Amino acid sequence: MIHASNAKFIEWVKIWLQEQEAQPFVKKHLKQVYQKALAGLEKHDGKLLTGHDAKRVPGIGDFIANKLESKRLEYIKKGGEWEEIPMRTESVPVVKKSASKPYCPRYGSSAYAILIGMSKLRQGTTRSDIILEAQKYTQTSLTESSGSKAGWSSMNKLLSEGLVFVQKQGNLHHYYLTDTGRELADKFRQYENKKSSQETLVDFNDLSLSHPESIPIDTALKRGSFEIVLVLDSREVKNQRQRSYFQTEFEKIGIKTMTKALALGDFVWIARPKDASKKLELVLDVLVERKSGDDLDMSIKDGRYKEQKNRLHNSKMRHIIYLLENMQMDDQSETRLFSAVAKIQLLNGFTVKITQTAAESVQYLARVTKYLESKYLAFGLRLGPRSVCEGTDEGRKV
């Protein structure tokens, strides 16, 4: 007699095998994996209460065991009946656990990007393919592991939380979304699609020029009630002559500007109420770092370049632009500078714009301003979501 839980496992493996056989291009190795698992389950006499118990069955490894456990939890969540798993009778230390919400990667984090990337690829994808697809959704480099929770190492968290499982085939590891992981990834993709198509929601960064504690979390700027202003770092326009030049040139073409000491970058854009009595300045998530060719070369030599790049990278601004001006260089500097530019674009995902003169830089910044105005002034702005998982429209305090 087959136990009820074992029968469910057999039923699910049969479905997966049939789905695999129905594919236009059947993966022989996956078909064999399901066939071995099915044969082992049908012969097994012992009761299997969890997917992890199935690892006792000959022919079943981590791939099938994790898949069965994920399916079991989904089945129970939807109201399916399952035999209660008996408590362990041996004496074990009692650890009090505080109630916690299901794990949800933070918006824009490496784990968030990896889930979206995997959802857009076939199951059983390799690391390199996932990184190529996922990198656009995070500013953290997925090719560099810079800590236990950053870069590709975020995959370990996804594995431990049961959102992803892995199977080694030859010398390569192939990664699969569990049903729970797929559900979460689909939610992230829906948010990304909504954000890119409607353009009614702007993510603000923690670089607000207003006092964070003074801004309610439900802050919103209604259509027609605000304007977009280009902010110049007061340390970027170093003298009165240069300050006057930038402000005069922008004024000629109708660009509103102001100067402030910025903690990061040389130019940012803010949305602020037209009503001057409302003291609110919210920073849009676009930042420009302006450097001349000589400045960039010198910063590479003295080490400031890497430190500055890391600070920009860690700012979590979604759009970072390196504005490189007057890139005249000798043969010795050329290789060094263009190597740096390639890394800025490929590894960090920053946009690089090269101009020849300050006047050309002004024109470029004006075009960015006009683009932001056309993109957002026709809509109301509100703070970005604190949690995509919770499905709220609340945003980070800025």
Secondary structure, 3 states (H helix, E strand, C coil): CCCHHHHHHHHHHHHHHHHHHCCCCCCHHHHHHHHHHHHHHHHCCCCCCCCHHHHHCCCCCHHHHHHHHHHHHHHHHCCCCCCCCCCCCCCCCCCCCCCCCCCCCCCCCHHHHHHHHHHCCCCCECHHHHHHHHHHHCCCCCCCCCCCCCHHHHHHHHHHCCCEEEEEECCEEEEEECHHHHHHHHHHHHHHHHHHHHCCCCCECCCCCCCHHHCCCCCEECCCCEEEEEEEECCCCCCHHHHHHHHHHHHHCCCCEEEECCCCCCEEEEEEECCCCCCCCEEEEEEEEEEEHHHHHHHHHHCHHHHHHHHHHHCCCCEEEEEEECCCCCHHHHHHHHHHHHHHHHCCCCEEEEECCHHHHHHHHHHHHHHHHHHHCCCCEECCCCCCCCCCCCCCCC
